[in-house]
Each structure stands twice: as structure tokens, then as C-alpha cells.
Amino acid sequence: MDWSPEALSPREAFQRPSFRTKTDKIFCQETSSAKLSGGRVPLCFDWRAPDMFPDLARDDVFRLETRRLWLRWPQASDARNLAALAGDWEVARFTAHIPHPYTLEDAERFIRDSRIGNSLGRHLRLVMTLKSGDRSAIGMIGVQTDDGSNLGYWLGKPYWRQGLAGEAVGAMIDAFFLVTKAPALTAAAMPENAASQAVLRRIGFRPAGEAPAPGRHHGGKALLFALDRESWARAA
């Protein structure tokens, strides 16, 4: 997979904090200035910079919309839902760093850290909420930039097997490639997490080898997946 040479570039940054994505077949309908230029430009920048996300994403009014979901900044009021859902071992066991048990204090600390990092552009962490109902948190999705650009997500067990994870991942990768200049996005899944691997493959990620597993899976192997900008643009 070609990670470096040239990539499609957005013509302009998004002008509105809420936008729809190509996942819904109405790509950039609300933000006409975000269309791709169709040209190629050299990647002459440090795409791993700790503040890679632009001002647009650093405001807590930023959100992504899909057919069934809003993805928004985490709020203090999300702590109880996040603690309850991430505290389920069936959710936590597939992640590297969610502690178990996961307490309300853990969730509150995570929300504070997420909001600080979002505001500095060092990562983009968003809560998944259903557009119907009370719009409470049902999971998390984010891109970390401390070592490349790495996608991670989890979804509360009551919401599994409904296609919601794929919907959220599709929206996040669209936003990532449109508001940053990064040439590629990576993700990892444990070998036994077949559902997550299926989501990544369906969205367009391709296998990219193995790596030592971090966190609670230390000593094991994680499966790596990657999606480069050119492949994403071709699928748009």
C-alpha cells in the first residue's frame, strides 16, 4: 500500500460545523466548498503533527451526521452512560486500554482528557448518539495522532449487529480525510474480534500486517489495517 507520495487535497476547509457524509450518498450536500479539487499536491508537511486537526474540529459545536447517528464531542453528562456501556466486559475485552471495571470517575476523566485533546487538535474523539430518542451516548469513536493517525471505536453491546459501527466509521474517515492532509489512516483489531475486522474491511481498510498488541493484550498480536487517501478518494 502506497502511504506517501501524492494525495488528493480538499479544495477548501469545511465552512460549517455540522455536515453530512458520503456514507449517506449525499456527500457534501450541506457544504459545497468541501468538494475535492481533483488535482494532486505533494505531501510536504508533517502529517503526524500533534495539532493536525483544524480549528473547525476544535470547537465543541462540531458534529457529524449520518442517517441514524450524530457524532459529537463528549460532554460531562455522558459519563454515566459511558461508564455503564464501557464497563461491560464484552465491550472492554476487545479494547487495549479501557480498564475493567470501568468506573464513573474513569469516564469523567476520559471526557475531560478528550475535550482538552479535541480543543488542541491533538486527537478527535466523538461520542456516538442515536438521532432518535434522548440522544444519549451509545459508544465512542476517535482518531489518535500521537503515533501516526489511528482510528479506534467501541459501541455498547445493546447496539451491536445493527450496522451502527460501520455508519460511524464511514463518517469519521470521510471527515478525517476532508479536514486533514494526512495520507493514510490505520486501525487495529484483535484476531478474535471478527466483527471489527469486518467493519473495517467493508469500509475500505485493507490488511497491513501484524504488530505487538498494546495494553491488556500485551504479549499477543494485533491485526493492522490501513486506508490511504487515494483509495478513499477513488471510492467516494
Secondary structure, DSSP 8 states (H G I E B T S, - for coil): ---SSEEEEESS--SSSEEE-GGGT-TTTT-GGG-EEEEEEE--S-TT-TT-S-GGGGSTT-EEE-SSEEEE---GGGHHHHHHHHTSHHHHTTSSS--SS--HHHHHHHHHHHHHHHHHTSEEEEEEEESSTT--EEEEEEEE-TTS-EEEEEE-GGGTTSSHHHHHHHHHHHHHHHH---SEEEEEE-TT-HHHHHHHHHHT-EEEEEEE--GGGTTSEEEEEEEEHHHHHHH-
